[in-house]
Amino acid sequence: MSKLKKNTIIDSRSTIIIQCIKDYFKFDLMSPIGLKSRRRDIVEMRSIAYKLISINTNISLAKIGAYFDKDHATIRHGIFLCDDLIDFQKGFMQDYKAIKEACDKHISFFNNVDRKLDDSFYTDLKKSFVKEKIAELEKELLSLETEGNE
């Protein structure tokens, strides 16, 4: 499996999710301890990250795994673990909901900025296309006027 360099930012949405988890638990999930530890609380934090990143991005499980220095099967297992814990542990479900709400708020802001940038890009593109079309029509009109004057 080809691995990304550690701490490579693969997507801004995944960075937002990691930061929300860090703010909520007051623990850096991307530290060497956070990436390698088998402590239950840290494993649960990582499983939340896996699930939220897979929900909010189009990143493959293999790339998410490379980001966390894991393979895709570990990511898949972590997502299943997160689903099971949501169903059976009330405290975990509350943590997950709180983190998801924080992530959704930040990601929706990010999506709005993206949409506005896309809209302005397409507006500029339309303007340039219209300007080109007007220039072509002006040339054609000028050529017709010169033919009519002859």
C-alpha positions as semicolon CSV with decimal commas, in nm:
position;residue;x (nm);y (nm);z (nm)
1;M;0,000;0,000;0,000
2;S;0,134;0,342;-0,087
3;K;0,135;0,569;0,213
4;L;0,094;0,942;0,233
5;K;0,344;1,131;0,442
6;K;0,231;1,163;0,801
7;N;0,027;1,474;0,877
8;T;-0,040;1,533;0,507
9;I;-0,358;1,733;0,465
10;I;-0,569;1,526;0,230
11;D;-0,883;1,735;0,251
12;S;-0,981;2,050;0,434
13;R;-1,302;1,888;0,557
14;S;-1,102;1,607;0,720
15;T;-0,882;1,866;0,887
16;I;-1,193;2,036;1,026
17;I;-1,316;1,703;1,163
18;I;-0,981;1,626;1,327
19;Q;-0,978;1,973;1,482
20;C;-1,333;1,934;1,617
21;I;-1,236;1,605;1,782
22;K;-0,923;1,769;1,925
23;D;-1,127;2,058;2,066
24;Y;-1,391;1,829;2,215
25;F;-1,163;1,571;2,380
26;K;-0,865;1,805;2,440
27;F;-0,640;1,543;2,283
28;D;-0,435;1,558;1,962
29;L;-0,545;1,258;1,761
30;M;-0,265;1,312;1,509
31;S;0,015;1,296;1,766
32;P;0,231;0,982;1,768
33;I;0,042;0,855;2,073
34;G;-0,293;0,931;1,910
35;L;-0,200;0,746;1,593
36;K;-0,052;0,435;1,756
37;S;-0,227;0,390;2,091
38;R;-0,459;0,099;2,157
39;R;-0,624;0,262;2,458
40;R;-0,999;0,231;2,430
41;D;-1,074;0,605;2,455
42;I;-0,824;0,688;2,180
43;V;-0,949;0,406;1,958
44;E;-1,303;0,543;2,001
45;M;-1,184;0,894;1,907
46;R;-1,021;0,757;1,593
47;S;-1,337;0,563;1,504
48;I;-1,539;0,886;1,525
49;A;-1,285;1,052;1,296
50;Y;-1,302;0,765;1,046
51;K;-1,681;0,774;1,036
52;L;-1,715;1,152;1,004
53;I;-1,444;1,175;0,738
54;S;-1,604;0,896;0,535
55;I;-1,947;1,063;0,563
56;N;-1,837;1,418;0,480
57;T;-1,580;1,356;0,206
58;N;-1,533;1,151;-0,107
59;I;-1,201;1,015;0,018
60;S;-1,149;0,642;-0,018
61;L;-1,094;0,425;0,288
62;A;-0,740;0,357;0,167
63;K;-0,655;0,729;0,163
64;I;-0,817;0,783;0,503
65;G;-0,607;0,489;0,625
66;A;-0,291;0,638;0,479
67;Y;-0,369;0,963;0,660
68;F;-0,387;0,774;0,992
69;D;-0,110;0,527;0,899
70;K;-0,361;0,239;0,891
71;D;-0,496;0,015;0,616
72;H;-0,845;0,038;0,468
73;A;-0,969;-0,266;0,664
74;T;-0,882;-0,095;0,993
75;I;-1,077;0,212;0,882
76;R;-1,375;-0,001;0,787
77;H;-1,360;-0,182;1,122
78;G;-1,338;0,155;1,300
79;I;-1,650;0,280;1,122
80;F;-1,838;-0,038;1,223
81;L;-1,711;0,005;1,579
82;C;-1,839;0,362;1,584
83;D;-2,182;0,248;1,459
84;D;-2,200;-0,022;1,728
85;L;-2,096;0,216;2,005
86;I;-2,355;0,472;1,894
87;D;-2,622;0,204;1,920
88;F;-2,516;0,061;2,257
89;Q;-2,335;0,327;2,463
90;K;-2,528;0,637;2,562
91;G;-2,216;0,834;2,662
92;F;-2,046;0,759;2,331
93;M;-2,361;0,855;2,141
94;Q;-2,367;1,193;2,318
95;D;-2,001;1,253;2,240
96;Y;-2,054;1,155;1,877
97;K;-2,357;1,383;1,839
98;A;-2,176;1,679;1,995
99;I;-1,875;1,634;1,767
100;K;-2,096;1,578;1,462
101;E;-2,291;1,899;1,532
102;A;-1,969;2,099;1,567
103;C;-1,831;1,945;1,248
104;D;-2,154;2,004;1,058
105;K;-2,153;2,370;1,160
106;H;-1,795;2,423;1,043
107;I;-1,834;2,214;0,728
108;S;-2,159;2,388;0,627
109;F;-1,976;2,722;0,654
110;F;-1,695;2,576;0,444
111;N;-1,947;2,444;0,186
112;N;-2,113;2,786;0,164
113;V;-1,776;2,948;0,096
114;D;-1,704;2,683;-0,170
115;R;-2,043;2,741;-0,331
116;K;-1,991;3,117;-0,338
117;L;-1,647;3,071;-0,493
118;D;-1,794;2,833;-0,752
119;D;-2,077;3,077;-0,825
120;S;-1,836;3,368;-0,868
121;F;-1,612;3,155;-1,090
122;Y;-1,903;3,056;-1,313
123;T;-2,034;3,412;-1,317
124;D;-1,693;3,536;-1,431
125;L;-1,680;3,258;-1,689
126;K;-2,024;3,353;-1,822
127;K;-1,923;3,720;-1,838
128;S;-1,609;3,638;-2,035
129;F;-1,809;3,413;-2,270
130;V;-2,067;3,688;-2,325
131;K;-1,789;3,945;-2,386
132;E;-1,630;3,715;-2,646
133;K;-1,965;3,664;-2,816
134;I;-2,029;4,041;-2,822
135;A;-1,684;4,100;-2,974
136;E;-1,757;3,839;-3,245
137;L;-2,094;3,997;-3,322
138;E;-1,939;4,346;-3,336
139;K;-1,681;4,219;-3,586
140;E;-1,952;4,057;-3,794
141;L;-2,163;4,374;-3,783
142;L;-1,863;4,584;-3,881
143;S;-1,789;4,355;-4,175
144;L;-2,154;4,373;-4,286
145;E;-2,149;4,753;-4,261
146;T;-1,833;4,777;-4,470
147;E;-1,987;4,546;-4,734
148;G;-2,304;4,759;-4,736
149;N;-2,107;5,082;-4,786
150;E;-1,929;4,949;-5,093
